[in-house]
Amino acid sequence: MHKNEIKIYVASSWKNPQHEVVIEDLRGRGYQVYDYRKFNVAFSWEAIDPNYEKWTPEEYLLALGCLDVSEAFWKDMNALHKADVVLGLDPLGVSSGFELGWAAGYGKPVILLVGEFTKPELMIKGIPYRVSSLEDAISTINNLNL
């Protein structure tokens, strides 16, 4: 598969400052890259409820059923399903950790780029490809049998 045909899903925390840098670099090299920050711009927990950080567990579970939440979830899940490769950017958030786990369980190649090291996580050992630079991540992607 030629690199301009390879679809990469970049999974990272909303707080990860490397997210945009990695996406722009990958796109500049000709890869197709899904950017949840651009495709789900309309979604935010604050739009559902400005006091979301004070929700009870019951309110949180109820909010997961909102139309905006469902639409944002399925946009990301559809892109994740279509991806040829999932690249996680550490430090991960809860959602991006779920995305990596889902992709690995679904049989997709999963790569974790450990950039800004924060703390060790035991279950990261389960991710088949672990790298410490974007160049190593790109080399890994190019050596996969896609």
C-alpha positions as CSV (number, residue, x, y, z in Angstrom):
1,M,0.0,0.0,0.0
2,H,1.4,3.4,-1.0
3,K,1.7,5.9,1.9
4,N,-0.9,8.2,0.5
5,E,-3.4,5.4,0.9
6,I,-2.5,4.6,4.5
7,K,-5.1,5.9,7.0
8,I,-3.7,6.8,10.4
9,Y,-5.8,7.4,13.4
10,V,-3.9,9.5,15.9
11,A,-5.1,8.9,19.5
12,S,-4.0,11.3,22.2
13,S,-5.2,13.3,25.1
14,W,-6.9,16.7,24.3
15,K,-4.1,18.1,26.5
16,N,-1.2,16.6,24.5
17,P,0.7,19.5,22.9
18,Q,2.3,17.2,20.3
19,H,-1.0,16.3,18.7
20,E,-1.0,19.0,16.1
21,V,2.7,18.7,15.4
22,V,2.5,15.0,14.7
23,I,-0.6,15.3,12.5
24,E,0.8,18.0,10.4
25,D,4.1,16.1,10.0
26,L,2.3,12.9,8.9
27,R,0.1,14.8,6.5
28,G,3.1,16.6,5.1
29,R,4.6,13.2,4.3
30,G,1.4,12.2,2.4
31,Y,-0.4,10.0,4.9
32,Q,-4.2,10.3,5.4
33,V,-4.6,11.3,9.1
34,Y,-7.8,11.6,11.1
35,D,-7.8,14.5,13.5
36,Y,-10.6,14.1,16.0
37,R,-10.0,17.7,17.1
38,K,-11.1,19.0,13.7
39,F,-13.9,16.5,13.0
40,N,-15.5,16.9,16.4
41,V,-15.2,20.6,16.9
42,A,-18.9,20.9,17.7
43,F,-18.6,18.5,20.6
44,S,-17.7,19.6,24.1
45,W,-18.8,18.5,27.6
46,E,-19.4,22.2,28.4
47,A,-21.9,22.5,25.6
48,I,-23.9,19.7,27.2
49,D,-23.7,21.2,30.7
50,P,-21.4,24.0,31.8
51,N,-21.2,22.3,35.2
52,Y,-20.2,18.9,33.9
53,E,-17.2,18.8,36.2
54,K,-19.6,18.6,39.2
55,W,-21.8,15.8,37.8
56,T,-22.9,12.9,39.9
57,P,-22.2,9.5,38.5
58,E,-25.8,9.2,37.5
59,E,-25.7,12.6,35.6
60,Y,-22.5,11.4,33.8
61,L,-24.1,8.2,32.7
62,L,-27.2,10.1,31.5
63,A,-25.1,12.5,29.5
64,L,-23.5,9.6,27.6
65,G,-26.9,9.1,26.0
66,C,-27.1,12.6,24.6
67,L,-27.2,13.0,20.8
68,D,-24.1,15.2,20.7
69,V,-22.1,12.6,22.6
70,S,-23.3,9.8,20.4
71,E,-22.5,11.7,17.2
72,A,-19.0,12.6,18.4
73,F,-18.4,9.0,19.6
74,W,-19.5,7.4,16.3
75,K,-17.4,9.9,14.2
76,D,-14.3,8.8,16.1
77,M,-15.3,5.1,16.1
78,N,-16.0,5.1,12.3
79,A,-12.6,6.7,11.7
80,L,-10.9,4.3,14.1
81,H,-12.6,1.4,12.3
82,K,-11.4,2.7,8.8
83,A,-7.8,3.3,10.0
84,D,-5.0,1.1,8.8
85,V,-2.8,2.1,11.7
86,V,-3.4,3.6,15.1
87,L,-0.7,5.8,16.5
88,G,-1.0,6.7,20.2
89,L,0.7,9.8,21.6
90,D,1.8,9.5,25.2
91,P,0.7,10.7,27.6
92,L,-2.6,9.2,26.8
93,G,-6.0,10.1,28.3
94,V,-8.7,7.6,29.2
95,S,-10.4,7.8,25.8
96,S,-7.2,7.5,23.8
97,G,-6.2,4.5,26.0
98,F,-9.6,2.9,25.1
99,E,-9.0,3.6,21.4
100,L,-5.6,1.9,21.5
101,G,-7.0,-1.1,23.3
102,W,-10.0,-1.3,20.9
103,A,-7.7,-1.1,17.9
104,A,-5.3,-3.8,19.3
105,G,-8.3,-6.1,20.1
106,Y,-9.6,-5.5,16.6
107,G,-6.3,-6.6,15.1
108,K,-5.1,-3.3,13.9
109,P,-1.4,-2.3,14.1
110,V,-1.0,-0.1,17.2
111,I,2.1,2.1,17.8
112,L,2.7,4.1,20.9
113,L,4.9,7.1,20.5
114,V,6.3,7.8,24.0
115,G,7.2,11.5,23.8
116,E,7.0,13.5,27.0
117,F,7.5,10.8,29.6
118,T,5.3,11.3,32.6
119,K,5.1,8.0,34.5
120,P,5.4,4.3,33.7
121,E,2.3,2.3,32.9
122,L,2.4,-1.5,33.1
123,M,-0.2,-2.3,30.5
124,I,1.7,-0.3,27.8
125,K,3.8,-3.5,27.5
126,G,0.7,-4.9,25.6
127,I,1.1,-2.4,22.8
128,P,3.1,-4.3,20.1
129,Y,5.1,-1.3,18.7
130,R,6.6,1.2,21.2
131,V,8.8,4.0,19.9
132,S,10.4,7.2,21.3
133,S,10.5,9.4,18.1
134,L,8.2,10.3,15.3
135,E,10.9,9.1,12.9
136,D,10.8,5.6,14.5
137,A,6.9,5.6,14.3
138,I,7.1,6.4,10.6
139,S,9.7,3.8,10.0
140,T,7.5,1.3,11.8
141,I,4.4,2.3,9.7
142,N,6.4,1.9,6.5
143,N,7.6,-1.6,7.5
144,L,4.1,-2.9,8.3
145,N,2.6,-5.3,5.8
146,L,-0.5,-3.1,4.9
